[in-house]
Amino acid sequence: MELSAVATAALGALSQDEDGDEDSERCLLLALSHDELGVIFDGLADPLQPAVAVALSSTCLGLRTPLMAALEVLKERHERAVALCRKAEMNCAELRDADRLSWFQKGLTAVDLATLGILLSKWLPRLQTLDLDGGGISDAGMQALCGGLALGAAPSLSALRLSIFNDFGPVGAEALAAALRRGAMPHIEKLYLSYNPIGSQGMAALAAPLRKLPSLNRLGLINCKLGDEGVASMFANLGKDDFKALQFLQLDHNELTETICATLVAAINADALPNLRHICLSGNPASDAARLAVTAAICARAEQKSARAQQELAAIQAAVAAFMPPSPPAPVV
């Protein structure tokens, strides 16, 4: 049953029990199944603000027993959330209302990251920027952070930084890829994964879900130990909706050769990556000529688009002029 339907039934039950009689026979909430009660409780069980869910369990005497296990879980999650807030030097209300979190070198453990993952699932509705640079996040940390992220998690998140002084590899990249495949972070625009040894294996895991992110416009992959094979998994055989918003791509200081440069040129010439404006390829084994060819392809396409736009504008202006009445003759003086 959907949360809204069950919650409506629960609120109706509460309104009919306004005389405060706690007799379990008169508490209509007890007519609901354990699954239905669980749906209601889960919708209220905010680890940062647990009082509402606790109040529900106290509505009538008979509710405490069926919700006891869920209350214990909520208690443990609240304690973890408080510990996380303490490390971040903020309180639970401040965390819940935050639109930006910059947690550089906060010493987050795998338990802290798992707690953050739980909160990201639906309890940080305003969060737009999450900066975890300098977190020392390993593969285990990424698995903890991403393991609970399901469809619609982090609905407002637009920027995620997991770059310098983290250290996750293919396993951590696969954990992030799995979360993206499940539909987490649907509106992400900026994703920075630089300086993690993701490698071609990790990049191959990320390729498909990254392609489909509709708003992704910046992708940072500096010094990620990427080879041609890994980057090719992102850009070979692109569909018309793949990377449709991507504008800036950082691939500096990897292990890329002329082969991947040719792949990128071919993709750009085929009008894939339609909004791409800049690729950074410095510090790779590819020759200067190969890297410049990628830049030249981007510039040539931009010029072609500009020329087409000017032609279309001229055509519109001509069409409008054709329908305009002729100007009256100037008066004779």
C-alpha positions, 0 to 999 in steps of 0.5 A: 500500500502507498504511504499516502493512502495508509497515512490517510487511514491512520490520520482518520483513525487518530481523528476518530479517537480524539477523546484520548481513550487508550483502550486498544480496542478503540484505537483504529490504528490497530486494525492496520496490518503490521506491513501497513503500520511499517509503511507509516512508521518508515515514512516518519522515522527520521533519524534526525527528528525521531520524535514524530515516529516515537509519538506515533508508537505512543498513540495507543498501548497496543502499538508499542509491541508491533513497532518495538523492533522498528523503534530500536532501529530508529534509536540506533540510527538517531544515535549514529546521526548525533555522532555524525553531527558531532564530527561535523560540528553541527546539530541535527536540525542544522544538518537536516536543513543544510543545502551545502555540506563541506566535510573536508578531513572530518575523519568519517568512518565506514559507520559514519558514511553508512549513516550519511547514506541513510540520511541521503536516502530521504532525510536531507531534502534540501542538500544540493552540494556534498563535498567529501574531498579529503575524507580518506574514503576507501572502497569499504567507505564507498560501499557503506555510503552508496549501499542504501541509496535507492531510487530517488535518493538525494533528490536535490543533490546537484554536486558531489565531490569525492576527489583529493585525499580519498582512495577508492578503486574499482570496488568503490566505483562499482558501488557508486555505479550501482547506486546510480543504476538504482536511480539515486542522485537523479539530478546530479550536475557536477561529479568529481572523482579525481585522484582515486585509482578507479582504473579502467575496470571501475570506469567500465562499471560507471560508464553506462549509468553516467551516460544516462544522467540527464543533467550531468554537465561536469565530470572530473576524472583527473589522475584516476589511472584510466586507460584507453579501454576504460574511457572508450567504454564511456564514449564508444557507440554513444546514443543520442541521449547519452551525455546530452548535458555534458560540457566539461570533462577532465581527463588529465594525467591518466594513461590515454593515448592517440587511440582514445583521442581518435575515438573522441574526435569520431564521437564529436564529428558524429555530433555525439556529446552535443553540448561538450565545450572542453576536454582536458587531456594534459599529462597523458601519453597521447601526442600534442597533435592528437590532443589538439585534434580533439580540441579542434573538433570541438571548436569546428563543431561550435563554429558550424553550430554558430553558422547554422544558428545565424542562417536560421536567424536570417531565414526567420527575419526574412520570413517575418519581413515577407509578412510585414506590410510595406512601409508607407511612402515618406510625406512630400515636403 
